[in-house]
Amino acid sequence: MLTVILVISVAIAFLARWILVSGLTSELKMRGVAIARSISERGGGYILDKEYPQLLSLIFDEAQLRERHHLIDYIYVLDREHTVLAHTFTRPFPESLHMANPIPPGARESMQLVPVAEGEAFDIGVPIKEGIYRIGTVHVGLNKSHIDSLVYKLRVTFLGFISAVVVIVFVISHLLAKYITRPIRSLTGAADELSRGNFDVSLEDLSGVELGDKLQQCPAYRDTNVPCWHLDGASPNDGCPEDIAQDEPQCRECVFYRPRSGDEVSQLATAFRNMVGSIRLYRKRLQESEEKYRSLFASGPDPVFVLAQEDMRILDANPRAQEIYEYGADELRGMPFAELAPDQAQKCVHDFVEDMPMQGCVYYPKEIHYKRDQHPFFVNAHACVISYTGCPALIVACTDITEMIEKDAQLIQAAKMKSLGEMSAGIAHELNQPLNAIKMGSDFLALTVERGTELPPERWQGVVHEISAQVDRAAGIIATLRAFGRKETLSKDVLDINEPIKAVLSILRQQFQLHNVDFHLALGQNLPPVLAQDTRLQQVFFNLFTNAKEAIEELRRSSPQAEGTIHVRTWAADGRVCAAVCDTGPGIPDSLRQTLFEPFVSSKSSGQGMGLGLAITQSLVRDYQGTITIDSTPGEGACFTVSFPVAKTAPGVLQRSTP
């Protein structure tokens, strides 16, 4: 910029010099023409009267007038025949000038550079006229050396002036550069450093304000939990809460942010400095936040995975995941998540990629994952959408619940054993009927053989078939008991919800009838299947039936003649299969309804139960994405409704079925 200013200044100087020199030369030449014409007008009469002494005096007077003697080298007058009538030479008239500058006919003047004894002169010839007749000419010689001397002085003076101007312009430009270009260069350098990721640029250079270690004294810089009132949009004078301002007096007189002052460049530097400070403060907060969450990620007690949403490959895993899944960090990176959790990976693809890409988090309870040696274990998993290195990703946090599942299984198994004990009377009655039939049939056949009674073959075949049927009936009851009492793992099968209801009724119906409790069934036909485990649903309905019977018995303690009927109804609607178990007991108080599914909470009297039945029931229902609700009016009984989603692999899943 300084070079450009100097070049422009020199060009303007040379242009001004040419204009001044040309103007001076033209002015001197015009002065010579004026002198010649003055002599021409005043000397015409002397020529006609042949008063040549007066003519000589006239040209001497014109040549010597004031300072003209330095400019005018000579003046001479010629007549029509080019005879010299008068001249100012102090020596003989030089013959070289006689016809050196002839005036063409009709011309008003003529100018030629002619040689003279002392050098050269600009000869200016003007005709002397009397009316329309030309009676002579007058020639005025301007001293070229004098003109050159004047031009030289003018050049020297002008160049000196121009040099002074250039020096002044240079000094002013240098001073302006100090206040204009230097801050701009500082801003440019700072911007380049920020672009390279270096946020430790010096803030003092941007605005010329020395900060020293004052920035470290800023409470918001020392402790990122303290808000910066400037960044939060509040003034440090009237926006800072009084209690905090008292504790942090620096907040009232901020050591960093200050109002803009000075010219536009200074204001720009101040604004840029504030911006760099804000970026540095936020960067510090971001680094602390990243370190905090990185430490949480690395030291978390549960496995955490970062998955690429596009192909469900593992991008990162915390040390706990390496420990639980028994893989190294390098082995986990790039591994398909489906190798660790085939079912959950498929669900994530369905939820977040294919059918209905969604945001937020999804909870996957009791998923089966596999370790390096393919040993399975159960986890509860949360999957959330995040952005990882600029790409869409999922963060999956898993909690190992294998031990809890095993304890739940033990608790459920204990509940089954307790139920079997409670069903012993009914089971004995149920088994006693086929055994009595078998006894009667076998006694009849033995008596017939002992007495030698002849029986028709059809009678023999009928008795044998009846004995075989009763044996099959007893075997079926025993098989149901064995299946009910068997310890099952958490699995899902496609089944009809009516099957576990019928299985439980086969071993409970007779026992309940001994207590004058009847069942009224309204089971829907052709229901869509559900994904669940048969014996676990048997436990669900066993608990619901037992609760209904106990509710009826509780009502009968105050009203012995009260009706004892359990209504069981199944149906399908809105993509779910439902089963309702309703009793004619006293109903459930509103105060107990909110805590009815909590463990060890029971409405029964002390010693009548531990309050685990409904808690286990709810846990079993949730294992299969089911729900359980209560509809009860005090004095009018209670109705428990469980519902499960229709198995999507089954045909006709959306068909509505009503009992």
Stockholm file with secondary structure:
# STOCKHOLM 1.0

chainA/1-659         MLTVILVISVAIAFLARWILVSGLTSELKMRGVAIARSISERGGGYILDKEYPQLLSLIFDEAQLRERHHLIDYIYVLDREHTVLAHTFTRPFPESLHMANPIPPGARESMQLVPVAEGEAFDIGVPIKEGIYRIGTVHVGLNKSHIDSLVYKLRVTFLGFISAVVVIVFVISHLLAKYITRPIRSLTGAADELSRGNFDVSLEDLSGVELGDKLQQCPAYRDTNVPCWHLDGASPNDGCPEDIAQDEPQCRECVFYRPRSGDEVSQLATAFRNMVGSIRLYRKRLQESEEKYRSLFASGPDPVFVLAQEDMRILDANPRAQEIYEYGADELRGMPFAELAPDQAQKCVHDFVEDMPMQGCVYYPKEIHYKRDQHPFFVNAHACVISYTGCPALIVACTDITEMIEKDAQLIQAAKMKSLGEMSAGIAHELNQPLNAIKMGSDFLALTVERGTELPPERWQGVVHEISAQVDRAAGIIATLRAFGRKETLSKDVLDINEPIKAVLSILRQQFQLHNVDFHLALGQNLPPVLAQDTRLQQVFFNLFTNAKEAIEELRRSSPQAEGTIHVRTWAADGRVCAAVCDTGPGIPDSLRQTLFEPFVSSKSSGQGMGLGLAITQSLVRDYQGTITIDSTPGEGACFTVSFPVAKTAPGVLQRSTP
#=GR chainA/1-659 SS CHHHHHHHHHHHHHHHHHHHHHHHHHHHHHHHHHHHHHHHHHHHHHHHTTCHHHHHHHHHHHHHSTTHHHHEEEEEEEETTCCEEEECCSSCCCGGGTTSSCCCTTCSCEEEEEEETTEEEEEEEEEEEETTEEEEEEEEEEEHHHHHHHHHHHHHHHHHHHHHHHHHHHHHHHHHHHHTHHHHHHHHHHHHHHHTTCCCCCSHHHHSCCCTTHHHHCHHHHCTTSCCTTTTTCCTTTTSCHHHHHHCGGGTSCSSCCCCCSSHHHHHHHHHHHHHHHHHHHHHHHHHHHHHHHHHHHHCSSCEEEEETTTCBEEEECHHHHHHHTCCHHHHTTCBGGGTCHHHHHHHIIIIISSSCCCSEEEEEEEEEECTTCCEEEEEEEEEEEEETTEEEEEEEEEECHHHHHHHHHHHHHHHHHHHHHTHHHHHHHHHHHHHHHHHHHHHHHHHHHHTCCCCHHHHHHHHHHHHHHHHHHHHHHHHHHHHHSCCCSCCEEECTHHHHHHHHHHHHHHHHHTTCEEEEECCSSCCCEEECHHHHHHHHHHHHHHHHHHHHHHHHHCTTCCCEEEEEEEEETTEEEEEEECCSSCCCHHHHTTTTSTTCCSSCTTSCCSCHHHHHHHHHHHTTCEEEEEECTTSCEEEEEEEEBCTTSTTTTCCBCC
#=GC SS_cons         CHHHHHHHHHHHHHHHHHHHHHHHHHHHHHHHHHHHHHHHHHHHHHHHTTCHHHHHHHHHHHHHSTTHHHHEEEEEEEETTCCEEEECCSSCCCGGGTTSSCCCTTCSCEEEEEEETTEEEEEEEEEEEETTEEEEEEEEEEEHHHHHHHHHHHHHHHHHHHHHHHHHHHHHHHHHHHHTHHHHHHHHHHHHHHHTTCCCCCSHHHHSCCCTTHHHHCHHHHCTTSCCTTTTTCCTTTTSCHHHHHHCGGGTSCSSCCCCCSSHHHHHHHHHHHHHHHHHHHHHHHHHHHHHHHHHHHHCSSCEEEEETTTCBEEEECHHHHHHHTCCHHHHTTCBGGGTCHHHHHHHIIIIISSSCCCSEEEEEEEEEECTTCCEEEEEEEEEEEEETTEEEEEEEEEECHHHHHHHHHHHHHHHHHHHHHTHHHHHHHHHHHHHHHHHHHHHHHHHHHHTCCCCHHHHHHHHHHHHHHHHHHHHHHHHHHHHHSCCCSCCEEECTHHHHHHHHHHHHHHHHHTTCEEEEECCSSCCCEEECHHHHHHHHHHHHHHHHHHHHHHHHHCTTCCCEEEEEEEEETTEEEEEEECCSSCCCHHHHTTTTSTTCCSSCTTSCCSCHHHHHHHHHHHTTCEEEEEECTTSCEEEEEEEEBCTTSTTTTCCBCC
//
